[in-house]
């Protein structure tokens, strides 16, 4: 194919070049991380309300989880937004996000019989894992 025909084919959309696999993999890691962060943020916000209610009932042992769940939800929200956009700043927030998720999960796991807290811990562990995967594989 001559250069002129190639340029015309590209301009008219008649020639489709294959997508670069590295770019697709890069984007996939960002999206998996964003989805995990969004799910974690929702679960942490729900667990925050649950723990706040328990604290109001006088169960003072939930004071720490009220704080960790609120903080974790906030950090996950920012990590979700930056990862979903494929922002280079996602790398700066996802490392601390994984750490905050680890801490929140550990705090919630101290109450294994509470289904809300178990669900929160599970989402936090998954989010931390996906943040670390994105950090490991997501850089172009």
N, C-alpha and C positions, 0 to 999 in steps of 0.2 A: 504494500500500500504506500503510495507516495505521501510525502509530507503534507501536501495541500489536501489530499483526500482524507488523511488522518485528522488534520485540523478541522476540516468541514464535518467529518463524522463525529468528532468530539463536540463541536459547537452545536450540532443538531441533535445530539443525544443518541445517535445511532450506534455508537461504539461505547460499550460499558466496560470500564476497566475493573478488575477485581479489587475489592477493598483490601487494604493492608491488614493482615491478621494481627500485627502488633498493636495497631491503633484500636482494633475491635477488642482485643484482650484488655488493653489499658482501660477502655471505657467500661467493659464488663466488671472489672474490679471496683471501679468507682460506683457503679450502680448497685452491686451486691452490698457494698459498704453502706451506701445511702439507705437502702431498704432495711438493713439490719438496724441502723441508727434510728430510723423512723419508728420501727416496731418497738425498739427499746424505749424511746422517748414516750410513746403511748403507754407502755406497760409501767414505766417509772412514774409517770403522772398519775396513773390509776392507783398504784401502790402508795404514792404519797398521800392521796386522799384517804385510803384505807388506814394507813399508819396514823394520820392526823386524827381520824376518828377514834382509833384505839388509844391514842395519847389523851384525847379529850375524856375518855372513859376512865382515865387514871392509870393506864398501863404505861408507866414512865420508861420502861425498857424499849419503847418504840421511838424515843426522842432522837436517837441517832439515825434511824432509818427514815424518819420524816425528812431530815436534812439531806442524807445521801441520795434518796430518791428524787428530791426536788433538784438537787445539783446535777445529778446524772441526767435527768430529763432535759435540763437546759443545755448541757454540753452535747448531748446526742442530737438535739435539735439543730445546733450550729453545724455539727459534723455532717448531719444528713444534708443540709442545704448546700454546703460547700462541695461535698462529694457528688451530689446529684448534678451539680453544674460542671463537674470536672475541674474545679478550681485548683490551681497549684497550692493554694493555702490550705486545702484539705489535708495535706501532709503535715501541716503544723498543728492541726486540731485533732487529728485521728489518733496520734500517739497518746496525748493526755486523755482523750476520750476512752481509749482502751483501759487506761489505768483507773479512771473514775468508775468505769463499768466493773472492773475487778473488785474495787472497794465496795461498791453498792451491792454486788452479788454476794460478797462475803458477809456483809451486814444482814442481808435478807436471809441468807442460808442459816443464820442462827435461829430461825423460826421455821424449821422444816415441816411442821404440821399445818402451817398457814398456807392455803392454796394461792392466795394473792401474792404472798412474798416468794413462794416457790416459783411462780410464773415470772415474777420480776427478775429473780436471780437467773433463771434460764435465759431470758432475753438479754440480760446483761452479759452473760458468758458468751452468747452468740455474737453480740455486737462487738465485744472485745476481740473475738476471733476474727471477724470480718474486717475490723479496722486494721488489725495486724497483717492480715492477708493483703489488703490494699496497699499498706505501707511496703510490704515485701515485693509485691508484683506489679503494683499499679504505676510506678514511675515509667515514663516513656523512655 
